[in-house]
């Protein structure tokens, strides 16, 4: 497979990052993005401050991370002439001014590349995402601008399985990923015991792997009930340590928008015991709300989250 970074910026990476970004302007797809942005700039409904895609529609932001000093954001995106969801890609030095990069993930064995998150390791970035009609999948990149993503040969590594009327043993949906001493962990943010927006309960199912290929199901990290109302699900999870021995689970309910738990993560039982729960809805329940977070911790120790609105 051709290395996208090497193809556009040279094999020895001799340039500064700014020079690398300038070299990318020769990319045909990015030239098309630039033309689309110029054409749509006069649209009175197009955001001037918040990030929007170069063309067509976007949905959830995904995989926010900091890699080699710069912030990378991915997002559900349907490029011009396509009818399947890809992962769009943008890069920023300050989380305010973003520059388009080539599309990161293309659907192949899955119908669409839906929501997911990233894990930054010393030598690479690991992305996990939901491949519709297939399951949760892994891709990795290690080049300076995260242009050259390699999908895991065994995708979907957490395949969709048959479930009963209660959603058992587990539904496979929006994932996030992190690493502990004994391996990788991933969540599937979904629901059980009913229907979304009607009578279900939120649940975030936990899986573990030593090699990113074989995953075992451990059970729920947390289930809704006391803090949440019937009909809420636990989509688009982001699970991070936030200091003072506490963890935060930031997620999204299709009924009641963005919310979070803060509490203790019991590594022996692999469960989150919440101290409290909060909601981040910024408006009515179905419009004007904060939707689908993507979160990371940067090199300054800041917990950062980006939402779709």
ROGU-841173 format. One record per residue (C-alpha): y, z, x. Coordinates in steps of 0.2 Angstrom, whole numbers. Layout:
BEGIN
+-------+-------+-------+
|     Y |     Z |     X |
+-------+-------+-------+
|     Y |     Z |     X |
...
+-------+-------+-------+
end
This chain:
BEGIN
+-------+-------+-------+
|     Y |     Z |     X |
+-------+-------+-------+
|     0 |     0 |     0 |
|    17 |    -4 |     7 |
|    28 |    11 |    12 |
|    44 |     9 |     1 |
|    54 |    19 |    13 |
|    48 |     9 |    28 |
|    50 |    -7 |    20 |
|    69 |    -4 |    16 |
|    74 |     8 |    30 |
|    64 |     4 |    45 |
|    48 |    11 |    52 |
|    55 |    24 |    64 |
|    68 |    32 |    53 |
|    82 |    30 |    66 |
|    96 |    31 |    53 |
|   105 |    46 |    45 |
|   102 |    49 |    27 |
|   118 |    42 |    22 |
|   114 |    26 |    31 |
|    97 |    26 |    23 |
|   105 |    27 |     6 |
|   116 |    13 |    10 |
|   101 |     2 |    16 |
|    93 |     5 |    -1 |
|   107 |    -5 |    -9 |
|    98 |   -20 |    -4 |
|    84 |   -16 |   -16 |
|    83 |   -28 |   -30 |
|    79 |   -14 |   -43 |
|    94 |    -4 |   -37 |
|   106 |   -19 |   -38 |
|   100 |   -21 |   -56 |
|   104 |    -2 |   -59 |
|   121 |    -4 |   -52 |
|   125 |   -19 |   -63 |
|   119 |    -9 |   -79 |
|   130 |     5 |   -74 |
|   145 |    -6 |   -73 |
|   141 |   -15 |   -89 |
|   139 |     2 |   -99 |
|   153 |    11 |   -91 |
|   165 |     7 |  -105 |
|   153 |    14 |  -118 |
|   163 |    28 |  -127 |
|   147 |    37 |  -130 |
|   141 |    37 |  -112 |
|   142 |    54 |  -103 |
|   155 |    54 |   -89 |
|   150 |    71 |   -81 |
|   132 |    74 |   -85 |
|   119 |    63 |   -77 |
|   113 |    48 |   -88 |
|   100 |    34 |   -83 |
|   107 |    18 |   -76 |
|   100 |     9 |   -92 |
|    91 |    12 |  -108 |
|    85 |    29 |  -113 |
|    80 |    44 |  -103 |
|    71 |    60 |  -109 |
|    65 |    75 |  -100 |
|    71 |    79 |   -82 |
|    56 |    82 |   -71 |
|    52 |    88 |   -54 |
|    69 |    95 |   -48 |
|    67 |   100 |   -30 |
|    76 |   101 |   -13 |
|    68 |    91 |     1 |
|    75 |    89 |    18 |
|    92 |    96 |    13 |
|    95 |    85 |    -3 |
|    91 |    88 |   -21 |
|    79 |    76 |   -30 |
|    78 |    74 |   -49 |
|    65 |    64 |   -58 |
|    66 |    60 |   -77 |
|    57 |    51 |   -90 |
|    63 |    33 |   -90 |
|    59 |    16 |   -98 |
|    66 |     3 |   -86 |
|    73 |   -14 |   -93 |
|    59 |   -25 |   -99 |
|    46 |   -11 |   -99 |
|    39 |    -2 |  -114 |
|    30 |    13 |  -105 |
|    38 |    29 |   -98 |
|    40 |    30 |   -79 |
|    48 |    43 |   -68 |
|    66 |    38 |   -64 |
|    73 |    46 |   -48 |
|    90 |    51 |   -42 |
|    96 |    61 |   -26 |
|   111 |    72 |   -24 |
|   119 |    83 |   -10 |
|   128 |    94 |   -23 |
|   119 |    93 |   -40 |
|   135 |    85 |   -47 |
|   136 |    68 |   -39 |
|   119 |    58 |   -41 |
|   114 |    42 |   -33 |
|   100 |    31 |   -41 |
|    84 |    28 |   -31 |
|    70 |    16 |   -35 |
|    58 |    22 |   -49 |
|    46 |    35 |   -42 |
|    30 |    34 |   -53 |
|    23 |    20 |   -63 |
|    10 |    22 |   -76 |
|    -7 |    14 |   -73 |
|   -23 |    24 |   -78 |
|   -12 |    33 |   -91 |
|    -1 |    26 |  -105 |
|    15 |    35 |   -99 |
|    21 |    46 |   -85 |
|    27 |    61 |   -95 |
|    34 |    78 |   -90 |
|    29 |    88 |   -75 |
|    36 |    98 |   -60 |
|    35 |    98 |   -41 |
|    30 |   109 |   -27 |
|    38 |   107 |   -10 |
|    27 |   110 |     5 |
|    32 |   110 |    24 |
|    25 |    92 |    26 |
|    26 |    84 |     8 |
|    31 |    86 |   -10 |
|    17 |    87 |   -23 |
|    21 |    81 |   -41 |
|    11 |    86 |   -56 |
|    14 |    76 |   -72 |
|     6 |    73 |   -89 |
|    -2 |    56 |   -91 |
|    -2 |    52 |  -109 |
|   -20 |    48 |  -116 |
|   -27 |    54 |  -100 |
|   -22 |    71 |   -93 |
|   -13 |    80 |   -80 |
|   -11 |    70 |   -63 |
|    -6 |    73 |   -45 |
|     5 |    62 |   -34 |
|    12 |    66 |   -16 |
|    26 |    59 |    -5 |
|    32 |    64 |    12 |
|    45 |    51 |    17 |
|    63 |    57 |    19 |
|    69 |    50 |     2 |
|    53 |    53 |    -7 |
|    51 |    34 |   -11 |
|    33 |    32 |    -7 |
|    22 |    41 |   -19 |
|     3 |    41 |   -18 |
|    -6 |    45 |   -34 |
|   -22 |    56 |   -32 |
|   -38 |    45 |   -32 |
|   -46 |    56 |   -44 |
|   -32 |    56 |   -57 |
|   -31 |    63 |   -70 |
|   -37 |    79 |   -60 |
|   -35 |    89 |   -76 |
|   -42 |    77 |   -90 |
|   -39 |    79 |  -108 |
|   -54 |    87 |  -116 |
|   -60 |    88 |  -134 |
|   -53 |   103 |  -144 |
|   -58 |   112 |  -160 |
|   -46 |   116 |  -175 |
|   -39 |   131 |  -165 |
|   -35 |   121 |  -149 |
|   -50 |   128 |  -140 |
|   -55 |   128 |  -126 |
|   -37 |   121 |  -121 |
|   -25 |   107 |  -124 |
|   -19 |    97 |  -109 |
|     0 |    94 |  -109 |
|    16 |    97 |   -99 |
|    11 |   105 |   -82 |
|    20 |   114 |   -67 |
|    12 |   119 |   -50 |
|    14 |   132 |   -37 |
|     3 |   139 |   -23 |
|    -4 |   156 |   -18 |
|   -15 |   162 |    -4 |
|   -31 |   156 |   -12 |
|   -25 |   139 |   -18 |
|   -15 |   129 |   -30 |
|   -11 |   134 |   -48 |
|    -5 |   124 |   -63 |
|     0 |   127 |   -80 |
|    -3 |   117 |   -96 |
|    11 |   121 |  -108 |
|     6 |   118 |  -126 |
|     0 |   127 |  -142 |
|   -15 |   134 |  -151 |
|   -20 |   141 |  -169 |
|   -10 |   129 |  -180 |
|     3 |   115 |  -180 |
|    19 |   113 |  -170 |
|    34 |   118 |  -180 |
|    23 |   125 |  -193 |
|    11 |   139 |  -189 |
|     5 |   137 |  -171 |
|     7 |   150 |  -156 |
|    14 |   145 |  -139 |
|     1 |   146 |  -125 |
|     2 |   141 |  -106 |
|   -15 |   138 |  -100 |
|   -18 |   142 |   -81 |
|   -29 |   132 |   -69 |
|   -33 |   134 |   -51 |
|   -38 |   122 |   -37 |
|   -41 |   123 |   -18 |
|   -39 |   105 |   -14 |
|   -29 |    97 |   -29 |
|   -44 |    88 |   -34 |
|   -56 |   101 |   -43 |
|   -48 |   112 |   -55 |
|   -55 |   127 |   -64 |
|   -49 |   134 |   -80 |
|   -44 |   153 |   -79 |
|   -37 |   156 |   -96 |
|   -19 |   159 |  -104 |
|    -5 |   165 |   -92 |
|     4 |   170 |  -108 |
|     3 |   168 |  -127 |
|    16 |   168 |  -140 |
|    17 |   180 |  -154 |
|    27 |   196 |  -152 |
|    43 |   187 |  -145 |
|    41 |   170 |  -153 |
|    39 |   164 |  -171 |
|    25 |   154 |  -179 |
|    27 |   135 |  -175 |
|    33 |   137 |  -157 |
|    24 |   129 |  -142 |
|    26 |   132 |  -123 |
|    30 |   115 |  -117 |
|    38 |   110 |  -100 |
|    34 |   126 |   -91 |
|    43 |   131 |   -75 |
|    35 |   147 |   -66 |
|    44 |   155 |   -52 |
|    47 |   172 |   -43 |
|    65 |   177 |   -45 |
|    66 |   193 |   -34 |
|    63 |   211 |   -37 |
|    44 |   208 |   -39 |
|    48 |   198 |   -55 |
|    43 |   181 |   -61 |
|    52 |   169 |   -74 |
|    43 |   157 |   -85 |
|    56 |   145 |   -91 |
|    50 |   133 |  -105 |
|    54 |   124 |  -120 |
|    49 |   125 |  -139 |
|    49 |   110 |  -149 |
|    55 |   121 |  -164 |
|    67 |   133 |  -155 |
|    72 |   124 |  -139 |
|    74 |   132 |  -121 |
|    69 |   150 |  -118 |
|    61 |   161 |  -105 |
|    51 |   176 |  -101 |
|    54 |   188 |   -87 |
|    41 |   200 |   -81 |
|    27 |   205 |   -69 |
|    14 |   192 |   -64 |
|    -3 |   201 |   -62 |
|   -12 |   191 |   -48 |
|   -28 |   200 |   -52 |
|   -29 |   195 |   -70 |
|   -18 |   180 |   -68 |
|    -7 |   185 |   -83 |
|    12 |   187 |   -85 |
|    16 |   203 |   -93 |
|    34 |   201 |  -100 |
|    48 |   214 |   -99 |
|    59 |   203 |  -110 |
|    61 |   186 |  -118 |
|    77 |   176 |  -120 |
|    83 |   160 |  -129 |
|    95 |   147 |  -122 |
|    98 |   137 |  -137 |
|   116 |   130 |  -136 |
|   118 |   124 |  -154 |
|   108 |   121 |  -170 |
|    89 |   121 |  -169 |
|    86 |   103 |  -169 |
|   103 |    96 |  -162 |
|   114 |   101 |  -148 |
|   101 |   112 |  -139 |
|    95 |   114 |  -121 |
|    79 |   104 |  -120 |
|    65 |   102 |  -107 |
|    70 |   112 |   -92 |
|    66 |   107 |   -74 |
|    68 |   121 |   -61 |
|    67 |   125 |   -42 |
|    73 |   138 |   -29 |
|    83 |   130 |   -16 |
|    86 |   135 |     3 |
|   100 |   147 |    -2 |
|    88 |   157 |   -13 |
|    96 |   150 |   -29 |
|    86 |   148 |   -45 |
|    92 |   131 |   -52 |
|    88 |   123 |   -68 |
|    92 |   106 |   -76 |
|    90 |   103 |   -95 |
|    91 |    88 |  -106 |
|   104 |    90 |  -120 |
+-------+-------+-------+
end
